[in-house]
Structure formats: structure tokens, C-alpha cells
């Protein structure tokens, strides 16, 4: 970074992006005003990222290396050849054929939307690019947009709010149970591009759904920033699953921001599989749980090279009988660092919470830190935590190798067995790919 970038430089770039987004999206004035309020907040908001300095962030904003992408993407065939080939390698077409379900692919600032979902819209399922939802359902978007975030929390939240682009608006109307997983894939192809999709999930009472986010990028990406924001709202007795599959290369900085309100008797299971978390991945999701509601956070992390992963998670058990689990399993190798933080706060009677952190270290230079936090404001809450950090035991390796396995194959088998309990809800075609990636990583082939 030889050239000095000032805050004024970055603000000028953001203002240009706001005008371009407003023009391109035919955006209503109220949304553009939100963007400009975020631009003003960007200047005064604190910057507290542990990896990306404020100077680096300003460079991400003001000096992107644009390589170009088609402006209007209406089908898979409109994608650049290299991205189409990447989709084929990931098996996304197979997923679409198998489920005949929702495929929305966001590539930088373009979204590809599966027309099949128009049929399901008649039954009460709305899956739209967020920009389109802003125009078609303004009252519903206004009611939920940034309800769980403060725009001035940090420079990253302010920046996201000012330049958000793409993402999905998912609305499941009361009583509808969606029988197939919905798929959303993010890809980055432009270097140094800040990608900021905004996802809104509204599950009305007595609904069920499963949304799968797949995140990846071509290996040629350099120092890109993925800055997504997800807001989820669950009505009474709603049941939802969000499965996030991350396979970013080592040059991408990811900052997922997820928050959810879980209503009375509602259930939300959020599973993140971080097989490639990129150069750094920092997140602090927050969940508010109402009476007899339940939230389950599952994190499966693979640390490689010099990656830095810092995952938090705050749960507020606000209603009587609310409960939550925050569980993570990490396999850490090379010189990577994985940090897990979890805080469960019991604010109502008969609440239950548990934090579990397990790590398998495959290198003397790898590092794991875990910081569980339990806070009770009532007398009868049940809160607990457990943590285990260790290496593969010599006797386990010896036993498997005595059965004819090489050390590499034995290590792969132990690692897969360690992670397997958390993979129970992942569709089979993804499970096959996940196992392949784990095998490659353990054998040093990635």
C-alpha cells in the first residue's frame, strides 16, 4: 500500500457507489436515504477489526482492482466461462436438478434467480434478490431492514449498509412447510472487491424451511472482502435451518454478520462449515430467544496455513423455557489460529444453555483459544460449558496403522470421525465434497 488513502477518499468512492446502486436498481428514495445515513455514520463509527486495519479497509474501498463482469446476468449461460466451469466443478447444476429448488447465484454484484420459484410464490414462498424485494415489498422490507443492527456499530456495518448489493429476501408465509432445501451461492471474481450481500429471512408462524449458503471464489482472487449481513425473524412455532458452507481461498477476508429473533416455541439451527475460511474470518452473531424457543449453533472449522479465524456468538435467553446450544469443532494445522467465543445470557426462568468447544491440533505451530461465557440473571437457569483441545493420540494412530492404514489415511479417518457428528444435517452431495476437502487438507494437497 504505497499510496495513502484518506477517509475523505473512501467516502467519495462510497458516495459514487451509492449513486450507481440507486440508478442501477431503480431504487426507491427511502432506501437511498438509508445508504446516505450510513455514509455519514461511516466517518464516526469505530473500527475494531482484529485483522484488517482501518488503512487496509480504506484501500479495499478506494482502490479496487476491477476486472469486469457482465452487467446483466439473467441465466447461467451469461456467466463468464471460468465461473461457469467453477459452478460445474462444484456440482451446483446437479443440486438444482435434484431438488428442482431455488438456485440464486450472486457473483459480485449480479444475481441469477431460478424462475422455478415463481410457482412456489403462489403457495406463499417468496425468494427474491433483495434489490427486487425493496421495490416489490417496500413495507415488509422497511419493517425488517436493519432492525437487529445499528448502522454506527462499526465501520464495517456502516460500509455494508451504504453499499449493500445483492443477497436474498426469503419470506415464508404462515403455515407453509418448504419440502426442499433452498440454495444460495456467492462467488467473487473481481480482485479487491468488497462484496456486501444483504439477506433477510422472515419465517411466519408454523413454517419450516432450510436455506443453504455456499461461499467460494476462484483462486486468482487477491485480498477480497466478503461482508454479508443476515437478519432472520422467526414467528411462533417456526422451524428453520441455515447451513453455510465456506470454501474461500487464502486471500479473502470474510466478515459474516448474522442476527436472529427466535419467537415463542420456534427453532433455529445454524450450521457453519468453514473448510476454507480465507485469510481471516471474524464473526459475532447474536440471537434473541423467546419463550420455549431454541437456537443451535454448530461450527465446523478447518484452519490451514496462516489463517486467522475468530468466531463469537451471543445468545440471549429472554423468554421462560428458552434454550440454546453453541457447539464447535475445529481441526487446526500448519500455523493457523482458531479462536472461539461464546456467551449465553439467561434472562428468564427455566432457561438452559450449553457451550461446547473441541479442537484437534495437527501441528505444533497451530493455535486454539476458547472463551466461553455464561451469565445468569435468574435463580433457576441451567448453564454449562465444556472444552477439549488436544492432538491425535499415538495409540489411535498405532491401532489404525496396525490394521494396514498408512499414517496419512489413518489421520484422515480420525479427523473425519472427529467432525462427523456435526455433519448429520448436510445434504449428501455436499457431504461428499466436504469429505474430499478434508482429505486433501490433511494430506497437504490443498
Secondary structure, DSSP 8 states (H G I E B T S, - for coil): --S---HHHHHHHHHHHHHHHHHHTT--HHHHHHHHHHHHHHHHS----SSS-HHHHHHHHH--B-----S---SGGGS-HHHHHHHHHHTHHHHHHHHT--EEEEETTEEEE-TTHHHHHTTTEEEEEHHHHHHH-HHHHHHHTTSS--TTS-HHHHHHHHH----EEEEE-TT-B--S-EEEEEEE-SBT-EE--EEEEEE-TT-EEEEEEEEEE-TT--S-EE--EEEEEE-TT-EEEEEEEEEE-TT-EE--EEEEEE-TT-EEEEEEEEEEE-SEEEE--EEEE-TT-EEEEEEEEEE-TT-EEEE--EEEE-STT-EEEEEEEEEE-TT-EEEEEEEEEE-STT-EEEEEEEEEE-STT-EEEEEEEEEESSSS-EEEEEEEEEE--HHHHHHHHHTT--HHHHHHHHHHHHHHGGGTTS-HHHHHHHHHHHHHHHTT--
